[in-house]
């Protein structure tokens, strides 16, 4: 099923909102909380975008110099 540009933009915007929400709470979240965050956002932002957010947070925490991924 093809996705149009407007739908992709909505998914990008939802992913940004999800990232902001996760970033603002990350120090207080459990794995169950992250799972609930995923359930809340995956239909709006997509698995790939959410995965990129988590990988980015993992790299940031480890101090990986390539945080642009």
C-alpha positions in Angstrom: 0.0 0.0 0.0 1.6 3.2 -1.1 2.0 6.0 1.4 1.7 9.6 0.2 3.9 12.5 1.2 1.3 13.9 3.6 1.2 10.6 5.5 4.9 10.4 5.7 5.0 14.0 7.1 2.5 13.0 9.7 4.6 10.0 10.7 7.7 12.2 11.0 5.9 14.7 13.2 4.5 11.9 15.4 8.0 10.5 15.7 9.3 13.9 16.8 6.5 14.1 19.4 7.4 10.6 20.6 11.1 11.5 20.8 10.3 14.5 22.9 8.1 12.5 25.2 10.7 9.8 25.7 13.6 12.3 26.1 11.7 14.2 28.8 11.1 11.0 30.9 13.9 8.7 30.0 15.7 8.9 33.4 12.6 7.6 35.2 11.3 4.9 32.8 11.4 1.2 33.2 11.4 -1.3 30.4 7.7 -1.7 30.8 7.3 2.1 30.5 9.3 2.0 27.3 7.1 -0.8 26.0 4.0 1.2 26.8 5.5 4.2 25.0 6.1 2.0 22.0 2.5 0.8 22.0 1.3 4.4 22.2 3.3 5.6 19.3 4.0 2.8 16.8 0.8 3.2 14.8 1.4 6.9 14.5 5.1 7.0 13.9 6.0 3.5 12.7 8.4 0.9 14.1 11.4 2.1 12.1 11.2 5.7 13.4 10.7 4.5 17.0 13.7 2.2 16.6 15.9 5.0 15.4 14.9 7.0 18.4 15.9 4.2 20.8 19.2 3.6 19.0 19.9 7.3 19.1 19.4 7.3 22.9 21.6 4.3 23.3 24.4 5.9 21.3 24.0 9.1 23.3 24.2 7.2 26.6 27.3 5.3 25.5 29.0 8.4 24.2 29.1 7.3 20.6 30.5 10.2 18.6 28.0 9.4 15.7 24.7 10.5 17.2 23.3 11.5 13.8 21.8 8.1 13.0 
